[in-house]
Amino acid sequence: MMHDISINYLGDESILTHPLYLKWSQNTLTAVKAGLVPLKADLSAVEANMHNLKIIAYLSTLIRIAGMI
C-alpha cells in the first residue's frame, strides 16, 4: 500500500538555518553540478528519518536539477 507523503520545504523557514542548506544555497546551479560528488556525500550522511525529510528533499532536488543541466 502506498502512502502519500507530501514533502514541501518551500516556504518553511526551519530549513533556512540547516547547515547543509546554508552550505549549498550559496552556490550557483553550475557550481552545484560541478560539486555533485560532495553533494551526494552530504545527502548520504543525513539520517533517514522524518525530522530530516525537508533537507533530504532539498538536497535531492539539487541533485535532480544538476542532472538536467
PDB file of N, CA, C and O in Angstrom:
ATOM      1  N   MET A   1       0.843  -1.173   0.000  1.00  0.00           N
ATOM      2  CA  MET A   1       0.000   0.000   0.000  1.00  0.00           C
ATOM      3  C   MET A   1       0.889   1.237   0.000  1.00  0.00           C
ATOM      4  O   MET A   1       1.820   1.347   0.797  1.00  0.00           O
ATOM      5  N   MET A   2       0.592   2.161  -0.898  1.00  0.00           N
ATOM      6  CA  MET A   2       1.359   3.400  -0.958  1.00  0.00           C
ATOM      7  C   MET A   2       0.706   4.457  -0.085  1.00  0.00           C
ATOM      8  O   MET A   2      -0.518   4.549   0.013  1.00  0.00           O
ATOM      9  N   HIS A   3       1.557   5.250   0.543  1.00  0.00           N
ATOM     10  CA  HIS A   3       1.082   6.363   1.358  1.00  0.00           C
ATOM     11  C   HIS A   3       1.582   7.649   0.739  1.00  0.00           C
ATOM     12  O   HIS A   3       2.746   7.749   0.353  1.00  0.00           O
ATOM     13  N   ASP A   4       0.721   8.615   0.645  1.00  0.00           N
ATOM     14  CA  ASP A   4       1.097   9.908   0.099  1.00  0.00           C
ATOM     15  C   ASP A   4       1.769  10.718   1.193  1.00  0.00           C
ATOM     16  O   ASP A   4       1.139  11.086   2.185  1.00  0.00           O
ATOM     17  N   ILE A   5       3.051  10.993   1.006  1.00  0.00           N
ATOM     18  CA  ILE A   5       3.774  11.832   1.958  1.00  0.00           C
ATOM     19  C   ILE A   5       4.164  13.094   1.208  1.00  0.00           C
ATOM     20  O   ILE A   5       5.008  13.058   0.313  1.00  0.00           O
ATOM     21  N   SER A   6       3.559  14.188   1.568  1.00  0.00           N
ATOM     22  CA  SER A   6       3.844  15.447   0.910  1.00  0.00           C
ATOM     23  C   SER A   6       5.108  16.049   1.523  1.00  0.00           C
ATOM     24  O   SER A   6       5.131  16.393   2.704  1.00  0.00           O
ATOM     25  N   ILE A   7       6.151  16.172   0.711  1.00  0.00           N
ATOM     26  CA  ILE A   7       7.383  16.785   1.171  1.00  0.00           C
ATOM     27  C   ILE A   7       7.451  18.167   0.553  1.00  0.00           C
ATOM     28  O   ILE A   7       7.673  18.302  -0.650  1.00  0.00           O
ATOM     29  N   ASN A   8       7.266  19.175   1.353  1.00  0.00           N
ATOM     30  CA  ASN A   8       7.250  20.531   0.853  1.00  0.00           C
ATOM     31  C   ASN A   8       8.097  21.397   1.765  1.00  0.00           C
ATOM     32  O   ASN A   8       7.675  21.737   2.870  1.00  0.00           O
ATOM     33  N   TYR A   9       9.295  21.759   1.308  1.00  0.00           N
ATOM     34  CA  TYR A   9      10.158  22.606   2.104  1.00  0.00           C
ATOM     35  C   TYR A   9      10.065  24.059   1.666  1.00  0.00           C
ATOM     36  O   TYR A   9      10.644  24.933   2.311  1.00  0.00           O
ATOM     37  N   LEU A  10       9.353  24.331   0.593  1.00  0.00           N
ATOM     38  CA  LEU A  10       9.217  25.701   0.133  1.00  0.00           C
ATOM     39  C   LEU A  10       8.348  26.492   1.095  1.00  0.00           C
ATOM     40  O   LEU A  10       7.246  26.069   1.444  1.00  0.00           O
ATOM     41  N   GLY A  11       8.843  27.627   1.516  1.00  0.00           N
ATOM     42  CA  GLY A  11       8.090  28.471   2.424  1.00  0.00           C
ATOM     43  C   GLY A  11       8.223  28.083   3.877  1.00  0.00           C
ATOM     44  O   GLY A  11       7.661  28.751   4.744  1.00  0.00           O
ATOM     45  N   ASP A  12       8.950  27.022   4.164  1.00  0.00           N
ATOM     46  CA  ASP A  12       9.158  26.604   5.549  1.00  0.00           C
ATOM     47  C   ASP A  12      10.497  27.151   6.014  1.00  0.00           C
ATOM     48  O   ASP A  12      11.550  26.711   5.554  1.00  0.00           O
ATOM     49  N   GLU A  13      10.451  28.099   6.914  1.00  0.00           N
ATOM     50  CA  GLU A  13      11.670  28.779   7.335  1.00  0.00           C
ATOM     51  C   GLU A  13      12.609  27.912   8.161  1.00  0.00           C
ATOM     52  O   GLU A  13      13.771  28.280   8.334  1.00  0.00           O
ATOM     53  N   SER A  14      12.155  26.787   8.673  1.00  0.00           N
ATOM     54  CA  SER A  14      13.025  25.953   9.502  1.00  0.00           C
ATOM     55  C   SER A  14      14.220  25.419   8.722  1.00  0.00           C
ATOM     56  O   SER A  14      15.276  25.180   9.309  1.00  0.00           O
ATOM     57  N   ILE A  15      14.080  25.230   7.432  1.00  0.00           N
ATOM     58  CA  ILE A  15      15.190  24.719   6.627  1.00  0.00           C
ATOM     59  C   ILE A  15      16.279  25.777   6.439  1.00  0.00           C
ATOM     60  O   ILE A  15      17.434  25.437   6.187  1.00  0.00           O
ATOM     61  N   LEU A  16      15.921  27.038   6.559  1.00  0.00           N
ATOM     62  CA  LEU A  16      16.856  28.123   6.274  1.00  0.00           C
ATOM     63  C   LEU A  16      18.051  28.179   7.219  1.00  0.00           C
ATOM     64  O   LEU A  16      19.050  28.831   6.915  1.00  0.00           O
ATOM     65  N   THR A  17      17.960  27.509   8.348  1.00  0.00           N
ATOM     66  CA  THR A  17      19.070  27.510   9.306  1.00  0.00           C
ATOM     67  C   THR A  17      19.826  26.182   9.322  1.00  0.00           C
ATOM     68  O   THR A  17      20.792  26.030  10.070  1.00  0.00           O
ATOM     69  N   HIS A  18      19.398  25.230   8.511  1.00  0.00           N
ATOM     70  CA  HIS A  18      20.079  23.939   8.477  1.00  0.00           C
ATOM     71  C   HIS A  18      21.459  24.126   7.851  1.00  0.00           C
ATOM     72  O   HIS A  18      21.578  24.784   6.818  1.00  0.00           O
ATOM     73  N   PRO A  19      22.504  23.560   8.459  1.00  0.00           N
ATOM     74  CA  PRO A  19      23.865  23.739   7.937  1.00  0.00           C
ATOM     75  C   PRO A  19      24.042  23.318   6.477  1.00  0.00           C
ATOM     76  O   PRO A  19      24.791  23.961   5.742  1.00  0.00           O
ATOM     77  N   LEU A  20      23.373  22.261   6.050  1.00  0.00           N
ATOM     78  CA  LEU A  20      23.512  21.829   4.662  1.00  0.00           C
ATOM     79  C   LEU A  20      22.788  22.771   3.702  1.00  0.00           C
ATOM     80  O   LEU A  20      23.239  22.977   2.575  1.00  0.00           O
ATOM     81  N   TYR A  21      21.683  23.334   4.137  1.00  0.00           N
ATOM     82  CA  TYR A  21      21.026  24.346   3.306  1.00  0.00           C
ATOM     83  C   TYR A  21      21.928  25.559   3.168  1.00  0.00           C
ATOM     84  O   TYR A  21      22.114  26.083   2.069  1.00  0.00           O
ATOM     85  N   LEU A  22      22.488  26.004   4.283  1.00  0.00           N
ATOM     86  CA  LEU A  22      23.372  27.165   4.247  1.00  0.00           C
ATOM     87  C   LEU A  22      24.582  26.908   3.354  1.00  0.00           C
ATOM     88  O   LEU A  22      25.026  27.804   2.636  1.00  0.00           O
ATOM     89  N   LYS A  23      25.107  25.707   3.393  1.00  0.00           N
ATOM     90  CA  LYS A  23      26.265  25.344   2.576  1.00  0.00           C
ATOM     91  C   LYS A  23      25.939  25.368   1.090  1.00  0.00           C
ATOM     92  O   LYS A  23      26.674  25.975   0.311  1.00  0.00           O
ATOM     93  N   TRP A  24      24.857  24.722   0.685  1.00  0.00           N
ATOM     94  CA  TRP A  24      24.561  24.543  -0.740  1.00  0.00           C
ATOM     95  C   TRP A  24      23.773  25.690  -1.341  1.00  0.00           C
ATOM     96  O   TRP A  24      23.812  25.872  -2.558  1.00  0.00           O
ATOM     97  N   SER A  25      23.071  26.459  -0.555  1.00  0.00           N
ATOM     98  CA  SER A  25      22.259  27.555  -1.109  1.00  0.00           C
ATOM     99  C   SER A  25      23.108  28.739  -1.560  1.00  0.00           C
ATOM    100  O   SER A  25      22.595  29.655  -2.202  1.00  0.00           O
ATOM    101  N   GLN A  26      24.372  28.734  -1.240  1.00  0.00           N
ATOM    102  CA  GLN A  26      25.273  29.819  -1.638  1.00  0.00           C
ATOM    103  C   GLN A  26      25.891  29.579  -3.014  1.00  0.00           C
ATOM    104  O   GLN A  26      26.677  30.401  -3.484  1.00  0.00           O
ATOM    105  N   ASN A  27      25.554  28.479  -3.658  1.00  0.00           N
ATOM    106  CA  ASN A  27      26.146  28.091  -4.934  1.00  0.00           C
ATOM    107  C   ASN A  27      25.218  28.366  -6.102  1.00  0.00           C
ATOM    108  O   ASN A  27      23.995  28.368  -5.956  1.00  0.00           O
ATOM    109  N   THR A  28      25.817  28.600  -7.267  1.00  0.00           N
ATOM    110  CA  THR A  28      25.031  28.632  -8.495  1.00  0.00           C
ATOM    111  C   THR A  28      24.723  27.184  -8.879  1.00  0.00           C
ATOM    112  O   THR A  28      25.323  26.253  -8.343  1.00  0.00           O
ATOM    113  N   LEU A  29      23.800  27.005  -9.795  1.00  0.00           N
ATOM    114  CA  LEU A  29      23.489  25.647 -10.244  1.00  0.00           C
ATOM    115  C   LEU A  29      24.672  25.024 -10.989  1.00  0.00           C
ATOM    116  O   LEU A  29      24.862  23.809 -10.947  1.00  0.00           O
ATOM    117  N   THR A  30      25.452  25.838 -11.657  1.00  0.00           N
ATOM    118  CA  THR A  30      26.654  25.331 -12.313  1.00  0.00           C
ATOM    119  C   THR A  30      27.632  24.792 -11.276  1.00  0.00           C
ATOM    120  O   THR A  30      28.235  23.739 -11.480  1.00  0.00           O
ATOM    121  N   ALA A  31      27.791  25.505 -10.168  1.00  0.00           N
ATOM    122  CA  ALA A  31      28.677  25.049  -9.097  1.00  0.00           C
ATOM    123  C   ALA A  31      28.125  23.795  -8.425  1.00  0.00           C
ATOM    124  O   ALA A  31      28.887  22.909  -8.036  1.00  0.00           O
ATOM    125  N   VAL A  32      26.806  23.719  -8.290  1.00  0.00           N
ATOM    126  CA  VAL A  32      26.183  22.519  -7.724  1.00  0.00           C
ATOM    127  C   VAL A  32      26.476  21.327  -8.622  1.00  0.00           C
ATOM    128  O   VAL A  32      26.835  20.254  -8.137  1.00  0.00           O
ATOM    129  N   LYS A  33      26.325  21.511  -9.934  1.00  0.00           N
ATOM    130  CA  LYS A  33      26.597  20.420 -10.869  1.00  0.00           C
ATOM    131  C   LYS A  33      28.052  19.971 -10.762  1.00  0.00           C
ATOM    132  O   LYS A  33      28.332  18.773 -10.795  1.00  0.00           O
ATOM    133  N   ALA A  34      28.967  20.906 -10.636  1.00  0.00           N
ATOM    134  CA  ALA A  34      30.387  20.570 -10.508  1.00  0.00           C
ATOM    135  C   ALA A  34      30.682  19.895  -9.175  1.00  0.00           C
ATOM    136  O   ALA A  34      31.666  19.166  -9.049  1.00  0.00           O
ATOM    137  N   GLY A  35      29.835  20.134  -8.184  1.00  0.00           N
ATOM    138  CA  GLY A  35      30.047  19.575  -6.854  1.00  0.00           C
ATOM    139  C   GLY A  35      29.134  18.410  -6.528  1.00  0.00           C
ATOM    140  O   GLY A  35      28.814  18.195  -5.359  1.00  0.00           O
ATOM    141  N   LEU A  36      28.707  17.654  -7.522  1.00  0.00           N
ATOM    142  CA  LEU A  36      27.775  16.554  -7.273  1.00  0.00           C
ATOM    143  C   LEU A  36      28.341  15.492  -6.332  1.00  0.00           C
ATOM    144  O   LEU A  36      27.598  14.932  -5.526  1.00  0.00           O
ATOM    145  N   VAL A  37      29.624  15.206  -6.416  1.00  0.00           N
ATOM    146  CA  VAL A  37      30.194  14.170  -5.547  1.00  0.00           C
ATOM    147  C   VAL A  37      30.085  14.580  -4.070  1.00  0.00           C
ATOM    148  O   VAL A  37      29.587  13.789  -3.269  1.00  0.00           O
ATOM    149  N   PRO A  38      30.527  15.775  -3.681  1.00  0.00           N
ATOM    150  CA  PRO A  38      30.352  16.149  -2.270  1.00  0.00           C
ATOM    151  C   PRO A  38      28.888  16.357  -1.875  1.00  0.00           C
ATOM    152  O   PRO A  38      28.509  16.111  -0.730  1.00  0.00           O
ATOM    153  N   LEU A  39      28.073  16.807  -2.821  1.00  0.00           N
ATOM    154  CA  LEU A  39      26.643  16.965  -2.525  1.00  0.00           C
ATOM    155  C   LEU A  39      26.019  15.609  -2.210  1.00  0.00           C
ATOM    156  O   LEU A  39      25.277  15.476  -1.237  1.00  0.00           O
ATOM    157  N   LYS A  40      26.319  14.608  -3.028  1.00  0.00           N
ATOM    158  CA  LYS A  40      25.788  13.261  -2.766  1.00  0.00           C
ATOM    159  C   LYS A  40      26.354  12.692  -1.474  1.00  0.00           C
ATOM    160  O   LYS A  40      25.657  11.960  -0.772  1.00  0.00           O
ATOM    161  N   ALA A  41      27.598  13.011  -1.144  1.00  0.00           N
ATOM    162  CA  ALA A  41      28.174  12.557   0.125  1.00  0.00           C
ATOM    163  C   ALA A  41      27.441  13.206   1.301  1.00  0.00           C
ATOM    164  O   ALA A  41      27.162  12.547   2.302  1.00  0.00           O
ATOM    165  N   ASP A  42      27.133  14.493   1.177  1.00  0.00           N
ATOM    166  CA  ASP A  42      26.368  15.168   2.235  1.00  0.00           C
ATOM    167  C   ASP A  42      24.991  14.542   2.396  1.00  0.00           C
ATOM    168  O   ASP A  42      24.537  14.304   3.515  1.00  0.00           O
ATOM    169  N   LEU A  43      24.330  14.277   1.278  1.00  0.00           N
ATOM    170  CA  LEU A  43      22.998  13.661   1.340  1.00  0.00           C
ATOM    171  C   LEU A  43      23.070  12.277   1.971  1.00  0.00           C
ATOM    172  O   LEU A  43      22.219  11.925   2.788  1.00  0.00           O
ATOM    173  N   SER A  44      24.067  11.496   1.606  1.00  0.00           N
ATOM    174  CA  SER A  44      24.151  10.131   2.130  1.00  0.00           C
ATOM    175  C   SER A  44      24.453  10.098   3.621  1.00  0.00           C
ATOM    176  O   SER A  44      24.216   9.084   4.278  1.00  0.00           O
ATOM    177  N   ALA A  45      24.975  11.196   4.162  1.00  0.00           N
ATOM    178  CA  ALA A  45      25.294  11.243   5.592  1.00  0.00           C
ATOM    179  C   ALA A  45      24.110  11.690   6.455  1.00  0.00           C
ATOM    180  O   ALA A  45      24.180  11.633   7.682  1.00  0.00           O
ATOM    181  N   VAL A  46      23.031  12.132   5.820  1.00  0.00           N
ATOM    182  CA  VAL A  46      21.845  12.572   6.561  1.00  0.00           C
ATOM    183  C   VAL A  46      21.084  11.350   7.055  1.00  0.00           C
ATOM    184  O   VAL A  46      20.865  10.403   6.299  1.00  0.00           O
ATOM    185  N   GLU A  47      20.682  11.369   8.318  1.00  0.00           N
ATOM    186  CA  GLU A  47      19.881  10.268   8.848  1.00  0.00           C
ATOM    187  C   GLU A  47      18.518  10.266   8.159  1.00  0.00           C
ATOM    188  O   GLU A  47      17.879  11.307   8.009  1.00  0.00           O
ATOM    189  N   ALA A  48      18.094   9.092   7.751  1.00  0.00           N
ATOM    190  CA  ALA A  48      16.839   8.941   7.008  1.00  0.00           C
ATOM    191  C   ALA A  48      15.672   8.832   7.986  1.00  0.00           C
ATOM    192  O   ALA A  48      15.170   7.742   8.262  1.00  0.00           O
ATOM    193  N   ASN A  49      15.254   9.983   8.501  1.00  0.00           N
ATOM    194  CA  ASN A  49      14.118   9.993   9.421  1.00  0.00           C
ATOM    195  C   ASN A  49      13.206  11.179   9.105  1.00  0.00           C
ATOM    196  O   ASN A  49      13.547  12.048   8.302  1.00  0.00           O
ATOM    197  N   MET A  50      12.061  11.195   9.744  1.00  0.00           N
ATOM    198  CA  MET A  50      11.053  12.231   9.479  1.00  0.00           C
ATOM    199  C   MET A  50      11.579  13.634   9.775  1.00  0.00           C
ATOM    200  O   MET A  50      11.204  14.590   9.096  1.00  0.00           O
ATOM    201  N   HIS A  51      12.429  13.763  10.766  1.00  0.00           N
ATOM    202  CA  HIS A  51      12.962  15.071  11.141  1.00  0.00           C
ATOM    203  C   HIS A  51      13.774  15.682   9.997  1.00  0.00           C
ATOM    204  O   HIS A  51      13.829  16.905   9.866  1.00  0.00           O
ATOM    205  N   ASN A  52      14.394  14.857   9.181  1.00  0.00           N
ATOM    206  CA  ASN A  52      15.288  15.334   8.137  1.00  0.00           C
ATOM    207  C   ASN A  52      14.676  15.332   6.737  1.00  0.00           C
ATOM    208  O   ASN A  52      15.389  15.567   5.761  1.00  0.00           O
ATOM    209  N   LEU A  53      13.385  15.076   6.616  1.00  0.00           N
ATOM    210  CA  LEU A  53      12.765  14.987   5.293  1.00  0.00           C
ATOM    211  C   LEU A  53      12.949  16.252   4.461  1.00  0.00           C
ATOM    212  O   LEU A  53      13.145  16.171   3.248  1.00  0.00           O
ATOM    213  N   LYS A  54      12.889  17.404   5.090  1.00  0.00           N
ATOM    214  CA  LYS A  54      12.980  18.646   4.317  1.00  0.00           C
ATOM    215  C   LYS A  54      14.366  18.846   3.733  1.00  0.00           C
ATOM    216  O   LYS A  54      14.487  19.259   2.580  1.00  0.00           O
ATOM    217  N   ILE A  55      15.419  18.565   4.498  1.00  0.00           N
ATOM    218  CA  ILE A  55      16.765  18.733   3.945  1.00  0.00           C
ATOM    219  C   ILE A  55      17.053  17.636   2.923  1.00  0.00           C
ATOM    220  O   ILE A  55      17.752  17.872   1.939  1.00  0.00           O
ATOM    221  N   ILE A  56      16.520  16.447   3.152  1.00  0.00           N
ATOM    222  CA  ILE A  56      16.671  15.371   2.160  1.00  0.00           C
ATOM    223  C   ILE A  56      16.005  15.785   0.855  1.00  0.00           C
ATOM    224  O   ILE A  56      16.578  15.598  -0.218  1.00  0.00           O
ATOM    225  N   ALA A  57      14.814  16.341   0.933  1.00  0.00           N
ATOM    226  CA  ALA A  57      14.099  16.782  -0.271  1.00  0.00           C
ATOM    227  C   ALA A  57      14.857  17.906  -0.966  1.00  0.00           C
ATOM    228  O   ALA A  57      14.952  17.914  -2.193  1.00  0.00           O
ATOM    229  N   TYR A  58      15.394  18.848  -0.212  1.00  0.00           N
ATOM    230  CA  TYR A  58      16.138  19.964  -0.803  1.00  0.00           C
ATOM    231  C   TYR A  58      17.383  19.461  -1.531  1.00  0.00           C
ATOM    232  O   TYR A  58      17.616  19.824  -2.684  1.00  0.00           O
ATOM    233  N   LEU A  59      18.174  18.638  -0.872  1.00  0.00           N
ATOM    234  CA  LEU A  59      19.398  18.131  -1.487  1.00  0.00           C
ATOM    235  C   LEU A  59      19.077  17.244  -2.692  1.00  0.00           C
ATOM    236  O   LEU A  59      19.763  17.312  -3.712  1.00  0.00           O
ATOM    237  N   SER A  60      18.052  16.424  -2.579  1.00  0.00           N
ATOM    238  CA  SER A  60      17.635  15.571  -3.697  1.00  0.00           C
ATOM    239  C   SER A  60      17.200  16.405  -4.892  1.00  0.00           C
ATOM    240  O   SER A  60      17.493  16.057  -6.035  1.00  0.00           O
ATOM    241  N   THR A  61      16.502  17.502  -4.631  1.00  0.00           N
ATOM    242  CA  THR A  61      16.083  18.399  -5.699  1.00  0.00           C
ATOM    243  C   THR A  61      17.291  19.008  -6.398  1.00  0.00           C
ATOM    244  O   THR A  61      17.319  19.097  -7.625  1.00  0.00           O
ATOM    245  N   LEU A  62      18.288  19.427  -5.623  1.00  0.00           N
ATOM    246  CA  LEU A  62      19.508  19.970  -6.228  1.00  0.00           C
ATOM    247  C   LEU A  62      20.179  18.942  -7.132  1.00  0.00           C
ATOM    248  O   LEU A  62      20.639  19.275  -8.224  1.00  0.00           O
ATOM    249  N   ILE A  63      20.234  17.704  -6.680  1.00  0.00           N
ATOM    250  CA  ILE A  63      20.852  16.644  -7.480  1.00  0.00           C
ATOM    251  C   ILE A  63      20.083  16.425  -8.770  1.00  0.00           C
ATOM    252  O   ILE A  63      20.686  16.289  -9.835  1.00  0.00           O
ATOM    253  N   ARG A  64      18.757  16.389  -8.688  1.00  0.00           N
ATOM    254  CA  ARG A  64      17.941  16.212  -9.897  1.00  0.00           C
ATOM    255  C   ARG A  64      18.124  17.368 -10.867  1.00  0.00           C
ATOM    256  O   ARG A  64      18.276  17.151 -12.069  1.00  0.00           O
ATOM    257  N   ILE A  65      18.112  18.592 -10.358  1.00  0.00           N
ATOM    258  CA  ILE A  65      18.278  19.761 -11.217  1.00  0.00           C
ATOM    259  C   ILE A  65      19.654  19.766 -11.867  1.00  0.00           C
ATOM    260  O   ILE A  65      19.782  20.052 -13.058  1.00  0.00           O
ATOM    261  N   ALA A  66      20.677  19.451 -11.092  1.00  0.00           N
ATOM    262  CA  ALA A  66      22.040  19.417 -11.636  1.00  0.00           C
ATOM    263  C   ALA A  66      22.146  18.388 -12.768  1.00  0.00           C
ATOM    264  O   ALA A  66      22.904  18.580 -13.719  1.00  0.00           O
ATOM    265  N   GLY A  67      21.395  17.318 -12.661  1.00  0.00           N
ATOM    266  CA  GLY A  67      21.395  16.309 -13.706  1.00  0.00           C
ATOM    267  C   GLY A  67      20.712  16.761 -14.991  1.00  0.00           C
ATOM    268  O   GLY A  67      20.922  16.167 -16.049  1.00  0.00           O
ATOM    269  N   MET A  68      19.908  17.793 -14.905  1.00  0.00           N
ATOM    270  CA  MET A  68      19.195  18.306 -16.079  1.00  0.00           C
ATOM    271  C   MET A  68      19.997  19.371 -16.821  1.00  0.00           C
ATOM    272  O   MET A  68      19.678  19.700 -17.963  1.00  0.00           O
ATOM    273  N   ILE A  69      21.025  19.908 -16.188  1.00  0.00           N
ATOM    274  CA  ILE A  69      21.773  20.982 -16.859  1.00  0.00           C
ATOM    275  C   ILE A  69      23.139  20.510 -17.318  1.00  0.00           C
ATOM    276  O   ILE A  69      23.897  21.286 -17.900  1.00  0.00           O
TER     277      ILE A  69
END
